[in-house]
Amino acid sequence: MSRSLLLLVAVFLMAGCSYSIQGEPVAEPLPPGPAVATPRKTANIDPCTLITDADLKSLGTPKYKPTAQSEKVPNSCLFVMNEDVQVMIAVPYRSFDESKNRQKGSEVQTLKHATWLSCGPEGDNMVCTATIATSRNESLLVAINKKGVTALQATNLLEPVAQTALKRLPAAS
């Protein structure tokens, strides 16, 4: 009888420790990403079409027609002005988080999109880049390189160009 009782106690103990899961497993949600007011389409977009000479009028006059710069920065276009200023647009570009991890800078907003703003001198020039989140994994890069200005002045020149380029990207479907 003691064997039967011991077996019965063992079965009850094991039964008390088991449980079953009801329903389908739920995937853990992704951690919050950068703020993106309107996800934007970045594939098959010509970066040279995101800004025009008229958009750059406040920076000067074009030295020559904008040129694709795929060998230096993939999917980019360089605008060179007579007034010692250059503007580069790249799309799609690396993620906002990747720029944040690679560059010194600060997070700002461009039309409610998280933007990593980084500025620094290169010789007599100030270079500022804005990596604007267009989705969790991609961004729009807008950069300005201008001789003889401060970081704040370069940022003020960059901001309207960045806003215009972002507005011209179509919404993701």
URHU-V245538 format. One record per residue. N is the residue number from 0. PSI is psi in radians with two decimals (* if undefined). BURIAL is 1 if it has 16 or more other C-alpha atoms within 10 Angstrom, else 0. D_LAST is the distance of its C-alpha to the last C-alpha in Angstrom with 1 decimal. Layout:
BEGIN
N,PSI,BURIAL,D_LAST
N,PSI,BURIAL,D_LAST
END
This chain:
BEGIN
0,-0.63,0,72.3
1,-0.55,0,71.1
2,-0.75,0,68.9
3,-0.72,0,67.3
4,-0.74,0,66.7
5,-0.74,0,65.2
6,-0.74,0,62.9
7,-0.74,0,61.9
8,-0.75,0,61.2
9,-0.75,0,59.1
10,-0.78,0,57.0
11,-0.71,0,56.5
12,-0.76,0,55.4
13,-0.70,0,52.9
14,-0.61,0,51.6
15,-0.35,0,51.2
16,-0.10,0,49.0
17,2.73,0,46.5
18,2.87,0,43.4
19,2.64,0,40.4
20,2.23,0,36.7
21,2.49,0,35.2
22,-3.09,0,31.6
23,2.57,0,28.9
24,2.54,0,28.6
25,2.24,0,25.9
26,2.53,0,24.1
27,2.33,0,24.8
28,2.64,0,21.9
29,2.58,0,20.7
30,2.72,0,22.5
31,2.41,0,20.9
32,-3.03,0,19.0
33,2.69,1,19.0
34,2.24,1,17.8
35,1.79,1,14.3
36,-0.80,0,14.0
37,1.88,1,10.4
38,2.42,1,8.6
39,2.59,1,8.3
40,2.31,1,7.6
41,-0.32,1,11.2
42,2.45,0,11.9
43,0.59,0,14.0
44,2.28,0,14.4
45,1.96,1,18.0
46,-0.39,1,19.3
47,-0.21,1,22.1
48,-0.05,0,20.0
49,-0.33,1,18.8
50,2.75,1,22.2
51,2.99,0,25.0
52,-0.66,0,28.8
53,-0.64,0,28.8
54,-0.45,0,26.6
55,0.09,1,29.3
56,-0.66,0,32.3
57,-0.29,0,33.3
58,-0.31,1,33.7
59,-2.77,0,35.8
60,2.49,0,35.8
61,2.38,1,34.2
62,-0.70,0,36.7
63,3.06,0,34.8
64,2.47,0,31.5
65,2.54,1,28.7
66,2.46,0,28.7
67,2.44,1,26.4
68,0.77,1,27.7
69,-0.55,0,26.3
70,-0.50,0,29.7
71,-0.92,0,29.9
72,1.95,0,26.3
73,2.54,0,23.7
74,0.69,1,21.0
75,2.87,1,23.0
76,2.38,1,24.7
77,2.25,1,28.0
78,2.10,1,29.3
79,2.24,1,33.1
80,2.72,1,35.0
81,-0.36,0,38.8
82,0.66,0,39.2
83,0.79,0,38.9
84,2.48,1,35.2
85,2.54,1,32.3
86,2.32,1,28.6
87,2.42,1,26.2
88,2.35,1,22.4
89,2.34,1,20.6
90,2.33,1,17.0
91,2.63,1,15.9
92,2.99,1,18.8
93,2.98,1,20.2
94,2.74,1,19.2
95,-0.82,1,20.5
96,-0.65,1,22.9
97,-0.75,0,24.3
98,-0.74,1,25.2
99,-0.67,1,26.6
100,-0.40,0,28.8
101,-0.50,0,29.9
102,2.55,0,30.7
103,2.51,0,32.9
104,-2.73,1,31.3
105,2.71,0,29.8
106,2.27,1,26.6
107,-3.08,0,25.7
108,2.45,0,22.7
109,1.86,1,20.8
110,0.81,1,19.1
111,0.36,0,18.8
112,2.32,1,17.4
113,2.36,1,20.0
114,2.28,1,21.9
115,1.98,1,24.7
116,2.19,1,27.3
117,2.24,1,30.1
118,2.57,1,33.0
119,2.69,1,36.2
120,2.54,1,39.0
121,1.67,0,39.4
122,-2.22,0,42.9
123,-0.05,0,43.2
124,2.69,1,39.4
125,2.26,1,36.9
126,2.18,1,33.6
127,2.35,1,30.7
128,2.48,1,27.3
129,2.00,1,24.2
130,1.86,1,21.7
131,2.07,1,18.7
132,2.21,1,16.3
133,-0.27,1,12.6
134,-3.08,1,12.0
135,-0.59,0,14.9
136,-0.08,0,15.8
137,2.84,1,15.1
138,3.06,1,16.2
139,2.24,1,17.3
140,2.27,1,21.0
141,2.19,1,23.1
142,2.60,1,26.9
143,2.48,1,30.0
144,1.94,1,33.5
145,2.40,1,36.2
146,2.40,1,40.0
147,0.46,0,42.2
148,2.85,0,39.8
149,2.98,1,39.3
150,-0.73,1,36.2
151,-0.75,0,35.7
152,-0.74,0,36.1
153,-0.71,1,33.6
154,-0.73,1,31.1
155,-0.57,0,31.7
156,-0.61,1,31.1
157,-0.69,1,27.9
158,-0.89,0,26.2
159,-0.55,0,25.5
160,-0.75,1,24.3
161,-0.75,1,21.9
162,-0.76,0,20.5
163,-0.80,0,20.2
164,-0.73,1,18.5
165,-0.76,1,15.9
166,-0.55,0,15.3
167,-0.24,0,14.9
168,2.27,1,12.0
169,2.63,0,8.8
170,2.50,0,6.3
171,2.52,0,3.8
172,*,0,0.0
END
